[in-house]
Amino acid sequence: MTASFTEVTRAVCTPEELFDLSLSIDTHLESMAHSGERAVGGVTSGAIGLGESVTWRARHFGVVWKMTSRITDLDRPHRFVDEQVRGPFRSFHHEHRFERTGDVTVMTDTVTLRSPLLGWIVEPLLLRPYLQRLIRTRNTVLVDTLAHRRSDPAA
Protein backbone atom coordinates (compact mmCIF):
# COMPACT_ATOMS: atom_id res chain seq x y z
CA MET A 1 0.00 0.00 0.00
CA THR A 2 1.13 3.52 -0.75
CA ALA A 3 0.41 6.46 1.54
CA SER A 4 0.54 10.08 0.48
CA PHE A 5 -0.05 13.45 2.09
CA THR A 6 0.38 17.12 1.30
CA GLU A 7 1.35 19.97 3.60
CA VAL A 8 0.99 23.61 2.55
CA THR A 9 3.09 26.30 4.25
CA ARG A 10 3.04 30.05 3.66
CA ALA A 11 5.92 32.42 4.32
CA VAL A 12 6.46 36.13 3.74
CA CYS A 13 9.58 35.82 1.61
CA THR A 14 10.68 35.19 -1.95
CA PRO A 15 10.52 31.69 -3.41
CA GLU A 16 14.33 31.80 -3.71
CA GLU A 17 14.76 32.42 0.02
CA LEU A 18 12.47 29.57 1.06
CA PHE A 19 13.79 27.24 -1.64
CA ASP A 20 17.42 27.78 -0.62
CA LEU A 21 16.69 27.41 3.09
CA SER A 22 14.79 24.17 2.36
CA LEU A 23 17.99 22.70 0.92
CA SER A 24 20.01 23.58 4.04
CA ILE A 25 21.24 20.54 5.94
CA ASP A 26 21.95 22.76 8.97
CA THR A 27 18.39 24.10 9.13
CA HIS A 28 16.99 20.60 8.70
CA LEU A 29 19.10 19.41 11.65
CA GLU A 30 17.85 22.33 13.76
CA SER A 31 14.24 21.39 12.98
CA MET A 32 14.82 17.73 13.92
CA ALA A 33 16.85 18.32 17.10
CA HIS A 34 14.15 16.57 19.18
CA SER A 35 14.96 13.26 17.43
CA GLY A 36 18.72 13.64 17.78
CA GLU A 37 18.93 13.59 14.00
CA ARG A 38 22.42 13.86 12.57
CA ALA A 39 23.84 13.98 9.06
CA VAL A 40 26.40 11.16 9.04
CA GLY A 41 27.26 10.73 5.37
CA GLY A 42 27.26 12.53 2.04
CA VAL A 43 26.54 16.24 2.33
CA THR A 44 26.53 16.86 6.09
CA SER A 45 26.34 20.68 6.23
CA GLY A 46 25.50 23.63 4.02
CA ALA A 47 23.24 23.25 1.02
CA ILE A 48 22.58 19.98 -0.78
CA GLY A 49 22.29 20.03 -4.56
CA LEU A 50 21.09 18.02 -7.52
CA GLY A 51 22.44 14.47 -7.54
CA GLU A 52 23.89 14.81 -4.04
CA SER A 53 22.89 12.65 -1.11
CA VAL A 54 22.82 12.80 2.66
CA THR A 55 22.60 9.97 5.17
CA TRP A 56 20.54 10.79 8.24
CA ARG A 57 20.69 9.01 11.59
CA ALA A 58 17.82 9.64 14.01
CA ARG A 59 15.71 8.09 16.71
CA HIS A 60 12.03 7.67 15.88
CA PHE A 61 9.58 5.41 17.72
CA GLY A 62 12.43 4.54 20.12
CA VAL A 63 14.47 2.99 17.31
CA VAL A 64 17.62 4.39 15.68
CA TRP A 65 17.17 4.61 11.91
CA LYS A 66 19.50 5.43 9.04
CA MET A 67 18.18 6.75 5.76
CA THR A 68 20.02 8.03 2.70
CA SER A 69 18.19 10.56 0.53
CA ARG A 70 19.25 11.97 -2.83
CA ILE A 71 18.10 15.13 -4.59
CA THR A 72 16.76 13.64 -7.82
CA ASP A 73 15.20 16.73 -9.40
CA LEU A 74 15.90 20.43 -8.90
CA ASP A 75 14.44 23.46 -10.68
CA ARG A 76 15.38 26.53 -8.60
CA PRO A 77 13.28 28.22 -7.23
CA HIS A 78 10.19 26.26 -8.25
CA ARG A 79 10.65 22.63 -7.28
CA PHE A 80 12.94 19.93 -5.97
CA VAL A 81 12.53 16.27 -5.09
CA ASP A 82 14.34 14.13 -2.55
CA GLU A 83 14.00 10.36 -2.57
CA GLN A 84 15.19 7.60 -0.28
CA VAL A 85 17.93 5.51 -1.88
CA ARG A 86 18.58 3.42 1.27
CA GLY A 87 16.58 3.15 4.44
CA PRO A 88 13.55 1.84 6.24
CA PHE A 89 10.90 2.51 3.59
CA ARG A 90 10.12 0.48 0.46
CA SER A 91 9.96 3.90 -1.16
CA PHE A 92 9.96 7.50 -0.01
CA HIS A 93 9.42 10.41 -2.44
CA HIS A 94 9.22 14.02 -1.21
CA GLU A 95 8.36 16.78 -3.67
CA HIS A 96 8.78 20.43 -2.62
CA ARG A 97 7.00 23.09 -4.75
CA PHE A 98 7.34 26.87 -4.35
CA GLU A 99 4.95 29.45 -5.78
CA ARG A 100 4.79 33.21 -5.27
CA THR A 101 1.38 34.72 -4.43
CA GLY A 102 1.73 38.45 -3.77
CA ASP A 103 4.18 38.91 -0.87
CA VAL A 104 3.80 35.29 0.19
CA THR A 105 5.56 32.15 -1.00
CA VAL A 106 3.46 29.02 -0.84
CA MET A 107 5.47 25.85 -0.28
CA THR A 108 3.68 22.60 -0.98
CA ASP A 109 5.26 19.39 0.32
CA THR A 110 3.91 16.16 -1.14
CA VAL A 111 5.21 12.95 0.43
CA THR A 112 4.50 9.52 -1.03
CA LEU A 113 5.78 6.45 0.81
CA ARG A 114 5.52 2.72 1.10
CA SER A 115 6.40 1.01 4.37
CA PRO A 116 8.31 -2.27 4.46
CA LEU A 117 5.56 -4.34 6.07
CA LEU A 118 1.93 -4.17 7.15
CA GLY A 119 1.57 -0.94 5.20
CA TRP A 120 -2.21 -1.09 5.14
CA ILE A 121 -2.18 -0.71 8.94
CA VAL A 122 1.06 1.14 9.64
CA GLU A 123 0.93 3.84 6.97
CA PRO A 124 -2.46 5.48 7.67
CA LEU A 125 -2.46 5.00 11.45
CA LEU A 126 1.15 5.66 12.36
CA LEU A 127 3.57 6.73 9.63
CA ARG A 128 1.53 9.33 7.76
CA PRO A 129 0.46 11.30 10.88
CA TYR A 130 3.95 11.08 12.36
CA LEU A 131 5.64 12.24 9.16
CA GLN A 132 3.10 15.04 8.73
CA ARG A 133 4.04 16.34 12.19
CA LEU A 134 7.75 16.16 11.27
CA ILE A 135 7.15 18.12 8.05
CA ARG A 136 5.06 20.73 9.94
CA THR A 137 7.80 21.08 12.57
CA ARG A 138 10.46 21.44 9.88
CA ASN A 139 8.42 24.03 8.00
CA THR A 140 7.75 26.04 11.17
CA VAL A 141 11.51 26.28 11.70
CA LEU A 142 11.97 27.41 8.07
CA VAL A 143 9.32 30.13 8.40
CA ASP A 144 10.62 31.27 11.82
CA THR A 145 14.20 31.40 10.52
CA LEU A 146 13.16 33.56 7.57
CA ALA A 147 11.06 35.85 9.81
CA HIS A 148 14.02 36.25 12.17
CA ARG A 149 16.31 37.15 9.26
CA ARG A 150 13.84 39.78 8.05
CA SER A 151 13.49 41.34 11.53
CA ASP A 152 17.24 41.21 12.24
CA PRO A 153 19.24 41.76 9.03
CA ALA A 154 22.48 41.15 10.97
CA ALA A 155 21.40 37.54 11.66
C-alpha positions as CSV (number, residue, x, y, z in Angstrom):
1,M,0.0,0.0,0.0
2,T,1.1,3.5,-0.8
3,A,0.4,6.5,1.5
4,S,0.5,10.1,0.5
5,F,0.0,13.5,2.1
6,T,0.4,17.1,1.3
7,E,1.4,20.0,3.6
8,V,1.0,23.6,2.6
9,T,3.1,26.3,4.3
10,R,3.0,30.1,3.7
11,A,5.9,32.4,4.3
12,V,6.5,36.1,3.7
13,C,9.6,35.8,1.6
14,T,10.7,35.2,-1.9
15,P,10.5,31.7,-3.4
16,E,14.3,31.8,-3.7
17,E,14.8,32.4,0.0
18,L,12.5,29.6,1.1
19,F,13.8,27.2,-1.6
20,D,17.4,27.8,-0.6
21,L,16.7,27.4,3.1
22,S,14.8,24.2,2.4
23,L,18.0,22.7,0.9
24,S,20.0,23.6,4.0
25,I,21.2,20.5,5.9
26,D,22.0,22.8,9.0
27,T,18.4,24.1,9.1
28,H,17.0,20.6,8.7
29,L,19.1,19.4,11.6
30,E,17.8,22.3,13.8
31,S,14.2,21.4,13.0
32,M,14.8,17.7,13.9
33,A,16.8,18.3,17.1
34,H,14.1,16.6,19.2
35,S,15.0,13.3,17.4
36,G,18.7,13.6,17.8
37,E,18.9,13.6,14.0
38,R,22.4,13.9,12.6
39,A,23.8,14.0,9.1
40,V,26.4,11.2,9.0
41,G,27.3,10.7,5.4
42,G,27.3,12.5,2.0
43,V,26.5,16.2,2.3
44,T,26.5,16.9,6.1
45,S,26.3,20.7,6.2
46,G,25.5,23.6,4.0
47,A,23.2,23.3,1.0
48,I,22.6,20.0,-0.8
49,G,22.3,20.0,-4.6
50,L,21.1,18.0,-7.5
51,G,22.4,14.5,-7.5
52,E,23.9,14.8,-4.0
53,S,22.9,12.6,-1.1
54,V,22.8,12.8,2.7
55,T,22.6,10.0,5.2
56,W,20.5,10.8,8.2
57,R,20.7,9.0,11.6
58,A,17.8,9.6,14.0
59,R,15.7,8.1,16.7
60,H,12.0,7.7,15.9
61,F,9.6,5.4,17.7
62,G,12.4,4.5,20.1
63,V,14.5,3.0,17.3
64,V,17.6,4.4,15.7
65,W,17.2,4.6,11.9
66,K,19.5,5.4,9.0
67,M,18.2,6.8,5.8
68,T,20.0,8.0,2.7
69,S,18.2,10.6,0.5
70,R,19.2,12.0,-2.8
71,I,18.1,15.1,-4.6
72,T,16.8,13.6,-7.8
73,D,15.2,16.7,-9.4
74,L,15.9,20.4,-8.9
75,D,14.4,23.5,-10.7
76,R,15.4,26.5,-8.6
77,P,13.3,28.2,-7.2
78,H,10.2,26.3,-8.2
79,R,10.6,22.6,-7.3
80,F,12.9,19.9,-6.0
81,V,12.5,16.3,-5.1
82,D,14.3,14.1,-2.5
83,E,14.0,10.4,-2.6
84,Q,15.2,7.6,-0.3
85,V,17.9,5.5,-1.9
86,R,18.6,3.4,1.3
87,G,16.6,3.1,4.4
88,P,13.6,1.8,6.2
89,F,10.9,2.5,3.6
90,R,10.1,0.5,0.5
91,S,10.0,3.9,-1.2
92,F,10.0,7.5,0.0
93,H,9.4,10.4,-2.4
94,H,9.2,14.0,-1.2
95,E,8.4,16.8,-3.7
96,H,8.8,20.4,-2.6
97,R,7.0,23.1,-4.7
98,F,7.3,26.9,-4.3
99,E,4.9,29.5,-5.8
100,R,4.8,33.2,-5.3
101,T,1.4,34.7,-4.4
102,G,1.7,38.4,-3.8
103,D,4.2,38.9,-0.9
104,V,3.8,35.3,0.2
105,T,5.6,32.2,-1.0
106,V,3.5,29.0,-0.8
107,M,5.5,25.9,-0.3
108,T,3.7,22.6,-1.0
109,D,5.3,19.4,0.3
110,T,3.9,16.2,-1.1
111,V,5.2,12.9,0.4
112,T,4.5,9.5,-1.0
113,L,5.8,6.5,0.8
114,R,5.5,2.7,1.1
115,S,6.4,1.0,4.4
116,P,8.3,-2.3,4.5
117,L,5.6,-4.3,6.1
118,L,1.9,-4.2,7.2
119,G,1.6,-0.9,5.2
120,W,-2.2,-1.1,5.1
121,I,-2.2,-0.7,8.9
122,V,1.1,1.1,9.6
123,E,0.9,3.8,7.0
124,P,-2.5,5.5,7.7
125,L,-2.5,5.0,11.4
126,L,1.1,5.7,12.4
127,L,3.6,6.7,9.6
128,R,1.5,9.3,7.8
129,P,0.5,11.3,10.9
130,Y,4.0,11.1,12.4
131,L,5.6,12.2,9.2
132,Q,3.1,15.0,8.7
133,R,4.0,16.3,12.2
134,L,7.7,16.2,11.3
135,I,7.1,18.1,8.0
136,R,5.1,20.7,9.9
137,T,7.8,21.1,12.6
138,R,10.5,21.4,9.9
139,N,8.4,24.0,8.0
140,T,7.8,26.0,11.2
141,V,11.5,26.3,11.7
142,L,12.0,27.4,8.1
143,V,9.3,30.1,8.4
144,D,10.6,31.3,11.8
145,T,14.2,31.4,10.5
146,L,13.2,33.6,7.6
147,A,11.1,35.8,9.8
148,H,14.0,36.3,12.2
149,R,16.3,37.1,9.3
150,R,13.8,39.8,8.1
151,S,13.5,41.3,11.5
152,D,17.2,41.2,12.2
153,P,19.2,41.8,9.0
154,A,22.5,41.2,11.0
155,A,21.4,37.5,11.7
